[in-house]
């Protein structure tokens, strides 16, 4: 009798978690639909899955394909972590043949002003004060496609639409700082950073006590001019604006010329595009920051340029020369297929998500999130790269003063008519939810984001 009683008790304890999970799932499923309905969001427009351990505890149209926008970068992150070693460093090199100076890029997405200064400072020790020839920029590690056809067809001058190239600098974008003048009717102070000869600046601003004209920054990529017009509020704070450049190798070369000039080194020739000859002497090599930090650059602020640069690097590491985006995307597609996903689960053409051609199901995204969570080699690095609710990145202003604050790490996505969110939500007891929310429809984007946040707050309360 005692044996049977003990057996029943053990069976009940074994069933208890399953029963509790089923009850939680039923309650959560109802609440999810209630939140979406309350925010006037059609269930037909939402693909959603929430999972805990090996169970899906809430779902809606989980197998239906939706435009994912920038949560596509989670797929890219997965492939990058599988195919690029965490110790990999992308090298940028400076060569000299006694006449010409060669700047050779090898696909570093994180090469910025401080790194270029390092190369220039090392070069100054050569005691060369005159370069009689040219600056030759060698970016043959990648192909010469700057704006891949897989991106949205319409080009804009915003930094999120920056071009890619094996020799890239400052995310192929220029900073424009605008500060009001001291007196009314003075021109505002407009500064391009870094200052160089790539862009000419035309300042048509006026400092005003009351604004009557909008501030407009016009970038003419063909003429390489930036024209700033409009009113700037007297006593206001300096503001920064970010615009892309069209020609990465020329942009890098002109900045190298400017940095050399600041160290008293004159370049007689021009900035040109070419290959580094074998006879040229390597002067210095700069190694990029770690892959984990570059992934954070991509995911924290949804940097499309970094996503494409890393994808071309996957192509290069697979042996392709020069590397193409299409080959890198095939690596991503292969990795997804190895998870058991097929054409009914995803259609991926661009690694950044800056396209309406990508399609993805919530189920597929959930599968990728699970695969990363279950692989300790990658999971800590991925988590570190993701925006944290109410803390940083694209989630800095979301879920503040709620149970989700600091406990949600997720990638956001947005295009016109598209709002997405996918990642992880951690409980205080250590359990981790995986979630993928994809909305394609006409509802106001702010309202959709708020609904997604409400679901996560309810999940973690």
N, C-alpha and C positions, 0 to 999 in steps of 0.2 A: 504493500500500500504506500509506504513511504517512498519507494522507488518511482511509482507512478506519479505521485504528487510532485516529486522533484523534477520528473520529466516534463510535466505540464508547466511547471514554473519556468523551466529553461526554454520551452517552446514559446511561452508568452513573452519572455524577455527578447527572444529572437525576432518575434513578430512585431514587437513594440516600435522599433525604429521605422520599419516599413509602413506601419499604420500611421505613425506620426508624420512621415514624409508624404503619404497620400493625402492626409488631412491638410497639411501645409500647402501641397500642390493645388488642391481643390480651392482652398481659401485664396491663394495667390492668383490663381487663374481668374477667379471672379473679380478680385480687386483690380487686376490689370485691365480687364475689360471695362470695369466701372470708371477707372481713371481716364482711359481713352475716350469713352463715351461722354463723360462729363466735360472733356475738353473739345468736344465736337469733332473728334478724329475718327474717321471711318475705319472699322476693323479691316476692311478690304485693302486699305492703303498701308497696312502695317505688317511687316514680317518680324517675328519676335520669338526668341527662345531664352529661357533662364534655366540654368542647370546647376546642380549641386552634386559633387562627386560624379557618379556614373548615371545620374538620373536627370531627365528634363522635368522640371517641376512647374513650368508654365510655357505655353507656346501659342503662337497665332500665325497662320500661314508660314510655318517654319520651312517648308520646302519650296515656297514660291520665290522666284527670282525678282530682285529689286536692284535699282541703281545704288551702289554702296558709297559713292563719293570717297572721301578721304580715309574711311576705315579700310580701304584697299591697302593702306600702308601697313596694316597688321599682317596681311598676307606677305607683303614684301619683307617685313621684319622677320617673319618665320623663315623665309628662304635665305635671307642674309645670314641669320644665325646658324643655319644649317650648312651654308656653303662658303662662308668667309670666317676664317679662324679669328677668335677674339684677340689674338696677338698681332693680327695683320696691321701693318702701318702703310699708308699710302705716301709715296715719296715724291717730292718736288725737288728738282735738281738745277743747279746753275753750272754752266760750262763756259770756257773761254778759250779761243784759239789765237789770242794775241791781237785779233782785229775785231771779231764779232763776239757778242755775249749771247749765250743760248739759255733760254728758260724752258726747261722740259717738264711737262706735267704728266703725272701718272694717275689722274683720277681722284685726287684728294677733294672731297666735298667740303672740307672744313678749312681750306687754305685762306687765311685772312691777313689783314695788315701786319699784325704782330709777326706772323710767319715770314712775310716778305721782308720785313725789317731784319729778321735774323739772317736771311740770305745776303742782303745788302751789307750788313755789318761784317759778315764773314768775308765778303769780297773785298772790303776796304783794306784788309790786311795784305792784299796782293800789291798794295802801293801803286795801283793804277789810277791815274787821275783823268785820263782821256781814253775813251773807247772810239777809235777812228772809224769803225764799221757800224754795223746795225745791231739792234736787239732782235734776235730770231726767237720766236715763240714756237715751240715744238709741242703740239697736242695730238700727235698721231696715234697715241695709245687708244683713243676712241675714234669713231667715225666723225664726219663733219656735220652731222645732222644736229642742229641746235634746238629745234622745236619739233619733236617727233609727231608724226601724223596721228598717233594714238591720243594725243591731247585734244582738247576742244579746239575747233578750227579757228575761232576768233582770237586774235592776239590782243593782249592788253599790256600797258606799261607798268603794271603793278609788280612788285617783287615776287609774288606767288607764281607768276608766269615767266620766271627767269629761264634763260637758255642753259644748256649744259655743254661742257667741253672738257677734255682731259686736262687742260690747263685753265682752271677757273679761279676766280679771286673774289673774295667778299660776297659769296653766294651770287656772283654776277649781278650785283645790285649796287646802286649808289645811294648814299644818304644825303638828304637835303634838309638842312636846318634853317628854320625861319624864325627870326626874333624881331620884335618891334623896335623901331628906331627910338631915340631918346625924346624927340620932339614930334608933335603932330605935323603931318605932311612930309616928314622925313621918309626916305626909303627904308623899308625893313632891312635888317641884316640877313642876307641869304648866303649860306656857305655850303659848298659841296664837299662831302667827305667820302673818300680822300680827295684832296685837290690834285688835279692832273690835267693834261691836255686832251683827254678823250672827249670831254664835254665842254662846250662853251656855255657860259651862264649869261642870261639876259634877265635883269631884275627890273620889273615894272610895278613893284609894290608901293603902297603908300600907308604910312602909319596914321590911324584914325582913332578918335575917341569913340566914334560910333560907326559901326560897319555898315557899308551900303553895297559893297561889291564882294562877291565870293572869291576866296583865294583859289587860284587855278594854277596847277603845275603842268605844263605841256612839255612832253619829251618828244623831240624830233630825232628819231633814231638814224634817219638817213643823213641829216645835216649834223648830227651829234650836237644838238643844242638843247638846253633846258631853259624854258621861259617861265618865269614866275610872275603872275599878275594878280591884282586884287588888293583888298584892304587887310591890314593887320592891326589888331586891337592894341592901342597904346597901353602899356603897363601889363600886357599879357605875358604868359610864359612862352619860352622858346618851344617850338614843336618840330618833331622830326617826321619826314616823309620818306618813303622808300620806293624807288623806281628801278626797273631792271635795265640791263644793257643788252644790245643785240649781238655784239661781237666779242665773245669771251676772250679770245687770244689777243686781240688788239687792246682790250680793256686791261688785261694782265700786263701786257708789255708797256703800255703808257704809264701804269702805276709803278712798274719797275724803273722806268726812266725818271719819273718824278722823285722816287725814293733815292735813286743814285745822285740826282742833282742836289738833293738836300744834304748829301754827304760830300758834296764838292766834286762829284765825278760827272764829267760831261760826256754825252753821247752825240757824236757827229752825225750818225746816220739816222735811219728810220726804224720803226717797229714793223717787222715783217713776219710772215708765216713760213716756217720751213722745218727741215729735219736737222737734228744734231749730228754733225759729222763724227766719225769714229776717231779722227785725229784731235778733236777738241778735248781739252783737259777738264775733268770734273773738279770744280772748285769746292762745292759744298752741297750737301743733301739735307733737306728738311723732312723729318718724318711726322706724319699726322698725329693727332690725338687718337685715343683709343676708339675702337669700333663702338663700344658701349656709349661713349660720349657723342659720337656721330649719330647713332640711333636716337639718342635723346634730342639732338638738333632736329631730326626728322619728325619725331612723334610729338614732342612737347608743343611745338608750334606749327605742326602740319606742313612741313617744308617740302614742297613738290620737287624742287631742284635736287635736294639731297636724295629723295627716293629714286629719281632717275639716274643720278650719279652712281648710287650703290648698285642699281640694277645693271648698268653698263659694266661696273667692276665685276659683277658675277659673270658676265659674258667674257670679260678679259681673262678672268681666272680659269674659265673653262677652256681657254686656249685660243679664243677668237682674236684676231688682229686685222684691222682695228675693231674694237668691240662695238656692238650695236645693241640698241635697246631691245629689239625683237628677240635676240638670242637670250638676253637676260630674262625677258618675260617668259620665254619657254622654260627656263629653269624654275620659275615660280609655278607655272602650270604643271610641270613634272612633279614638284613637291606636293601639290594639292592632290594630284591623281594618286600618289603613293599613300595618301590618307584614305583612299577609297572613294574619293569624290569624282564625279563625272560632269559631263556637259550639262546635265540637268541641274547641277548644283552651282556652277560658276561659269562665267565668261570673262576672262581677264585679258585686257589689251594694254593697259597702262598701269604702271606700278604705283603711281601717286594717287590715282582716283580723279584726276583732273579731266574727266571725260564722262559722257553719258552712255558710252558703249559698254563699260564694265557692268556686269550683272552678277549678283551673289544672293544666295539664300541665307537666312538666319541660321539654318542647320549647318551649312558649310562653314560659316564664320565660327559657330560654336565648336565645330570639329577642330578647327585650327587653334582656337583658344585652349581646348582640352589637350591637344598634342603638345602645346608649349608648356602648359601647366604641369604635365606629367614628365617633362624632361628637365631635370635639375640643371643641366648644362646651360640651358637657354633662359629658363624662367626668371631667375633673379635679374638678368640683364634686361629682359623685356619689361618687367615691372618697373625698373628704374627709369626706363625711357618714356613711360606713359605719363600724361597729365594726371595730376592728383586733384580730386574734387575740393574746391575752396582753397587750394594751396598754390597751384602754378599752372603754366601752360594754358591751353584752350579751355580748361575747366576751372581756372582761377576764380571766376565770378559765379560759379554754379554750385548749388547745394550748400551754400554758406549757412552756418548755425543750424545744422541738421545732423541727424545720426550718420548721414553719408559723408560728412565733411572729414576728409583725410582717409576714409575707408573705401573710396572708389578710385580705381586707376583705370582709365579708359581712353580710347581714341575717338575723337569726334569727326564728323563728316558733314559737309554742307555744299550743295549746289542749289540753284533755283528749283524749288519743288522737291528737294531731297534733304532730309535730316536724318543722320545716323549716329549711333553711339554703340561702342562695343568694348568689352574689357572684363574687369574683375571687380567684385565687391566683397570685401573681407569682413567677416564677423569678429567680434571681440573674443569669441571662443576659438578662433583659428580657422574655422571653416571658410571656404572661399567660393562664392557664387561666380559663375561665368554667365555673361549675358550678351546678347546681340539684338539691337533694336534698329530696324530699317524702315523709314517712312518715305513713300513717294506719293505726293498728292498736293492739293491746292491750299491746305490749311496754313495759316501764318506760322512761319518757322519758329518764332519765339514761343508760341503756344505748344508746339510739338516738343520742343526742348524741355519746356516746363513739365509736360506730361511724362516724358522719359525720366526726368529727375524725381518726380513724385513717386514713380514706381520703385526707383532705387531707395528712396527715403523710406518708403513703406517696407521694403525688403529688409532693411537694416535697423528698423526701429526696435 
